[in-house]
Amino acid sequence: MKALTSSASYLIIFLLAFTLTSCELVGDIFKGGVWTGVILVFVVIGVVIFGIAKLFGGGKG
């Protein structure tokens, strides 16, 4: 069940990345406010770091 949840979240992120253009994303961030944008940036950076760590086997050691 956990693998399904992980796969589903990756699928959602993948679909959002290709369906939202950068201009739409920036426009939505400014509509939501600066703090929403700041939080979104931290979340995206966290997801990227998490993905890179998983890709390169982070934590093995």
N, CA, C and O atoms as CSV, one atom per row, in Angstrom:
chain,resi,resn,atom,element,x,y,z
A,1,MET,N,N,0.820,-1.195,0.000
A,1,MET,CA,C,0.000,0.000,0.000
A,1,MET,C,C,0.864,1.259,0.000
A,1,MET,O,O,0.511,2.260,-0.623
A,2,LYS,N,N,1.994,1.204,0.700
A,2,LYS,CA,C,2.874,2.365,0.750
A,2,LYS,C,C,3.463,2.659,-0.628
A,2,LYS,O,O,3.595,3.823,-1.005
A,3,ALA,N,N,3.819,1.616,-1.386
A,3,ALA,CA,C,4.378,1.818,-2.720
A,3,ALA,C,C,3.346,2.455,-3.645
A,3,ALA,O,O,3.698,3.266,-4.501
A,4,LEU,N,N,2.092,2.097,-3.482
A,4,LEU,CA,C,1.037,2.683,-4.297
A,4,LEU,C,C,0.888,4.166,-3.988
A,4,LEU,O,O,0.727,4.978,-4.899
A,5,THR,N,N,0.941,4.518,-2.722
A,5,THR,CA,C,0.839,5.922,-2.333
A,5,THR,C,C,2.016,6.708,-2.878
A,5,THR,O,O,1.842,7.825,-3.365
A,6,SER,N,N,3.202,6.145,-2.804
A,6,SER,CA,C,4.392,6.812,-3.318
A,6,SER,C,C,4.300,6.971,-4.833
A,6,SER,O,O,4.618,8.034,-5.367
A,7,SER,N,N,3.875,5.939,-5.510
A,7,SER,CA,C,3.735,6.006,-6.963
A,7,SER,C,C,2.680,7.024,-7.364
A,7,SER,O,O,2.856,7.760,-8.335
A,8,ALA,N,N,1.597,7.063,-6.625
A,8,ALA,CA,C,0.534,8.019,-6.933
A,8,ALA,C,C,1.015,9.448,-6.741
A,8,ALA,O,O,0.692,10.324,-7.544
A,9,SER,N,N,1.784,9.694,-5.685
A,9,SER,CA,C,2.276,11.057,-5.460
A,9,SER,C,C,3.278,11.454,-6.539
A,9,SER,O,O,3.275,12.602,-6.984
A,10,TYR,N,N,4.129,10.535,-6.964
A,10,TYR,CA,C,5.063,10.838,-8.049
A,10,TYR,C,C,4.309,11.121,-9.351
A,10,TYR,O,O,4.693,12.007,-10.116
A,11,LEU,N,N,3.246,10.372,-9.595
A,11,LEU,CA,C,2.444,10.586,-10.793
A,11,LEU,C,C,1.788,11.963,-10.773
A,11,LEU,O,O,1.758,12.656,-11.790
A,12,ILE,N,N,1.266,12.356,-9.624
A,12,ILE,CA,C,0.636,13.674,-9.510
A,12,ILE,C,C,1.656,14.775,-9.744
A,12,ILE,O,O,1.379,15.729,-10.471
A,13,ILE,N,N,2.831,14.657,-9.139
A,13,ILE,CA,C,3.885,15.663,-9.327
A,13,ILE,C,C,4.303,15.717,-10.791
A,13,ILE,O,O,4.490,16.800,-11.346
A,14,PHE,N,N,4.449,14.559,-11.412
A,14,PHE,CA,C,4.838,14.492,-12.822
A,14,PHE,C,C,3.801,15.171,-13.708
A,14,PHE,O,O,4.151,15.947,-14.597
A,15,LEU,N,N,2.527,14.879,-13.466
A,15,LEU,CA,C,1.467,15.481,-14.269
A,15,LEU,C,C,1.395,16.990,-14.062
A,15,LEU,O,O,1.199,17.736,-15.021
A,16,LEU,N,N,1.551,17.444,-12.826
A,16,LEU,CA,C,1.530,18.883,-12.564
A,16,LEU,C,C,2.704,19.586,-13.227
A,16,LEU,O,O,2.567,20.704,-13.722
A,17,ALA,N,N,3.852,18.931,-13.235
A,17,ALA,CA,C,5.038,19.550,-13.821
A,17,ALA,C,C,4.869,19.774,-15.319
A,17,ALA,O,O,5.398,20.741,-15.868
A,18,PHE,N,N,4.141,18.890,-15.976
A,18,PHE,CA,C,3.991,19.021,-17.417
A,18,PHE,C,C,2.711,19.722,-17.844
A,18,PHE,O,O,2.594,20.127,-19.001
A,19,THR,N,N,1.746,19.874,-16.940
A,19,THR,CA,C,0.514,20.547,-17.326
A,19,THR,C,C,0.511,22.024,-16.975
A,19,THR,O,O,-0.168,22.813,-17.632
A,20,LEU,N,N,1.257,22.409,-15.954
A,20,LEU,CA,C,1.323,23.823,-15.591
A,20,LEU,C,C,2.521,24.465,-16.274
A,20,LEU,O,O,3.643,23.969,-16.172
A,21,THR,N,N,2.283,25.547,-16.958
A,21,THR,CA,C,3.409,26.276,-17.517
A,21,THR,C,C,3.985,27.160,-16.429
A,21,THR,O,O,3.319,27.436,-15.431
A,22,SER,N,N,5.204,27.600,-16.611
A,22,SER,CA,C,5.850,28.399,-15.573
A,22,SER,C,C,5.119,29.716,-15.352
A,22,SER,O,O,5.053,30.196,-14.221
A,23,CYS,N,N,4.573,30.303,-16.396
A,23,CYS,CA,C,3.852,31.578,-16.250
A,23,CYS,C,C,2.585,31.391,-15.422
A,23,CYS,O,O,2.259,32.232,-14.584
A,24,GLU,N,N,1.876,30.299,-15.653
A,24,GLU,CA,C,0.672,30.033,-14.868
A,24,GLU,C,C,1.033,29.811,-13.410
A,24,GLU,O,O,0.343,30.294,-12.512
A,25,LEU,N,N,2.112,29.080,-13.175
A,25,LEU,CA,C,2.531,28.789,-11.814
A,25,LEU,C,C,2.914,30.063,-11.081
A,25,LEU,O,O,2.503,30.266,-9.939
A,26,VAL,N,N,3.692,30.922,-11.720
A,26,VAL,CA,C,4.097,32.183,-11.099
A,26,VAL,C,C,2.877,33.057,-10.839
A,26,VAL,O,O,2.782,33.683,-9.783
A,27,GLY,N,N,1.954,33.107,-11.775
A,27,GLY,CA,C,0.734,33.886,-11.589
A,27,GLY,C,C,-0.087,33.394,-10.412
A,27,GLY,O,O,-0.606,34.192,-9.632
A,28,ASP,N,N,-0.206,32.071,-10.283
A,28,ASP,CA,C,-0.954,31.507,-9.164
A,28,ASP,C,C,-0.268,31.785,-7.835
A,28,ASP,O,O,-0.938,32.029,-6.832
A,29,ILE,N,N,1.056,31.752,-7.818
A,29,ILE,CA,C,1.791,32.042,-6.588
A,29,ILE,C,C,1.535,33.478,-6.153
A,29,ILE,O,O,1.302,33.736,-4.972
A,30,PHE,N,N,1.575,34.411,-7.093
A,30,PHE,CA,C,1.344,35.807,-6.733
A,30,PHE,C,C,-0.096,36.057,-6.320
A,30,PHE,O,O,-0.357,36.927,-5.489
A,31,LYS,N,N,-1.032,35.311,-6.885
A,31,LYS,CA,C,-2.420,35.443,-6.453
A,31,LYS,C,C,-2.575,34.963,-5.015
A,31,LYS,O,O,-3.332,35.550,-4.242
A,32,GLY,N,N,-1.875,33.918,-4.662
A,32,GLY,CA,C,-1.976,33.347,-3.321
A,32,GLY,C,C,-1.231,34.144,-2.276
A,32,GLY,O,O,-1.522,34.016,-1.086
A,33,GLY,N,N,-0.299,34.945,-2.674
A,33,GLY,CA,C,0.455,35.748,-1.724
A,33,GLY,C,C,1.900,35.315,-1.647
A,33,GLY,O,O,2.284,34.237,-2.103
A,34,VAL,N,N,2.684,36.189,-1.059
A,34,VAL,CA,C,4.124,35.952,-0.971
A,34,VAL,C,C,4.433,34.759,-0.080
A,34,VAL,O,O,5.293,33.944,-0.415
A,35,TRP,N,N,3.744,34.644,1.052
A,35,TRP,CA,C,4.065,33.545,1.969
A,35,TRP,C,C,3.715,32.192,1.369
A,35,TRP,O,O,4.406,31.205,1.621
A,36,THR,N,N,2.674,32.139,0.596
A,36,THR,CA,C,2.349,30.895,-0.098
A,36,THR,C,C,3.476,30.520,-1.050
A,36,THR,O,O,3.846,29.350,-1.153
A,37,GLY,N,N,4.018,31.512,-1.741
A,37,GLY,CA,C,5.143,31.272,-2.644
A,37,GLY,C,C,6.376,30.800,-1.910
A,37,GLY,O,O,7.064,29.887,-2.366
A,38,VAL,N,N,6.663,31.419,-0.768
A,38,VAL,CA,C,7.832,31.026,0.025
A,38,VAL,C,C,7.686,29.589,0.502
A,38,VAL,O,O,8.626,28.800,0.400
A,39,ILE,N,N,6.522,29.247,1.018
A,39,ILE,CA,C,6.286,27.878,1.492
A,39,ILE,C,C,6.377,26.896,0.334
A,39,ILE,O,O,6.951,25.817,0.481
A,40,LEU,N,N,5.820,27.256,-0.809
A,40,LEU,CA,C,5.867,26.383,-1.979
A,40,LEU,C,C,7.297,26.153,-2.444
A,40,LEU,O,O,7.649,25.038,-2.831
A,41,VAL,N,N,8.125,27.190,-2.412
A,41,VAL,CA,C,9.535,27.044,-2.802
A,41,VAL,C,C,10.244,26.075,-1.865
A,41,VAL,O,O,10.988,25.209,-2.326
A,42,PHE,N,N,10.026,26.206,-0.552
A,42,PHE,CA,C,10.658,25.289,0.395
A,42,PHE,C,C,10.182,23.852,0.186
A,42,PHE,O,O,10.975,22.916,0.290
A,43,VAL,N,N,8.911,23.675,-0.106
A,43,VAL,CA,C,8.383,22.329,-0.349
A,43,VAL,C,C,9.009,21.727,-1.601
A,43,VAL,O,O,9.402,20.560,-1.597
A,44,VAL,N,N,9.106,22.507,-2.666
A,44,VAL,CA,C,9.695,22.009,-3.915
A,44,VAL,C,C,11.162,21.655,-3.706
A,44,VAL,O,O,11.617,20.611,-4.173
A,45,ILE,N,N,11.905,22.510,-3.013
A,45,ILE,CA,C,13.317,22.217,-2.741
A,45,ILE,C,C,13.440,20.950,-1.907
A,45,ILE,O,O,14.316,20.124,-2.163
A,46,GLY,N,N,12.571,20.788,-0.914
A,46,GLY,CA,C,12.587,19.579,-0.093
A,46,GLY,C,C,12.300,18.330,-0.900
A,46,GLY,O,O,12.948,17.301,-0.706
A,47,VAL,N,N,11.335,18.408,-1.805
A,47,VAL,CA,C,10.993,17.252,-2.643
A,47,VAL,C,C,12.151,16.912,-3.575
A,47,VAL,O,O,12.446,15.736,-3.789
A,48,VAL,N,N,12.808,17.925,-4.128
A,48,VAL,CA,C,13.951,17.685,-5.014
A,48,VAL,C,C,15.091,17.034,-4.239
A,48,VAL,O,O,15.690,16.070,-4.716
A,49,ILE,N,N,15.396,17.546,-3.057
A,49,ILE,CA,C,16.470,16.957,-2.240
A,49,ILE,C,C,16.112,15.528,-1.855
A,49,ILE,O,O,16.964,14.641,-1.908
A,50,PHE,N,N,14.857,15.293,-1.468
A,50,PHE,CA,C,14.415,13.951,-1.116
A,50,PHE,C,C,14.552,13.005,-2.308
A,50,PHE,O,O,15.018,11.876,-2.158
A,51,GLY,N,N,14.150,13.466,-3.485
A,51,GLY,CA,C,14.250,12.636,-4.686
A,51,GLY,C,C,15.683,12.309,-5.048
A,51,GLY,O,O,15.986,11.176,-5.423
A,52,ILE,N,N,16.572,13.292,-4.941
A,52,ILE,CA,C,17.988,13.052,-5.233
A,52,ILE,C,C,18.578,12.080,-4.223
A,52,ILE,O,O,19.354,11.198,-4.590
A,53,ALA,N,N,18.213,12.236,-2.949
A,53,ALA,CA,C,18.718,11.325,-1.919
A,53,ALA,C,C,18.247,9.901,-2.178
A,53,ALA,O,O,19.023,8.957,-2.034
A,54,LYS,N,N,16.991,9.739,-2.558
A,54,LYS,CA,C,16.477,8.401,-2.860
A,54,LYS,C,C,17.119,7.831,-4.120
A,54,LYS,O,O,17.398,6.634,-4.195
A,55,LEU,N,N,17.351,8.690,-5.105
A,55,LEU,CA,C,17.940,8.252,-6.361
A,55,LEU,C,C,19.353,7.730,-6.157
A,55,LEU,O,O,19.735,6.713,-6.736
A,56,PHE,N,N,20.119,8.416,-5.343
A,56,PHE,CA,C,21.505,8.023,-5.114
A,56,PHE,C,C,21.683,7.191,-3.854
A,56,PHE,O,O,22.807,7.042,-3.373
A,57,GLY,N,N,20.608,6.648,-3.310
A,57,GLY,CA,C,20.687,5.736,-2.178
A,57,GLY,C,C,21.063,6.415,-0.880
A,57,GLY,O,O,21.845,5.866,-0.103
A,58,GLY,N,N,20.532,7.582,-0.629
A,58,GLY,CA,C,20.841,8.328,0.587
A,58,GLY,C,C,20.562,7.524,1.841
A,58,GLY,O,O,19.558,6.815,1.918
A,59,GLY,N,N,21.433,7.628,2.810
A,59,GLY,CA,C,21.262,6.933,4.071
A,59,GLY,C,C,21.995,5.610,4.153
A,59,GLY,O,O,22.117,5.044,5.239
A,60,LYS,N,N,22.484,5.107,3.042
A,60,LYS,CA,C,23.253,3.862,3.086
A,60,LYS,C,C,24.652,4.187,3.572
A,60,LYS,O,O,25.286,5.139,3.116
A,61,GLY,N,N,25.105,3.399,4.477
A,61,GLY,CA,C,26.405,3.798,4.814
A,61,GLY,C,C,27.201,3.078,5.745
A,61,GLY,O,O,28.339,3.463,6.013
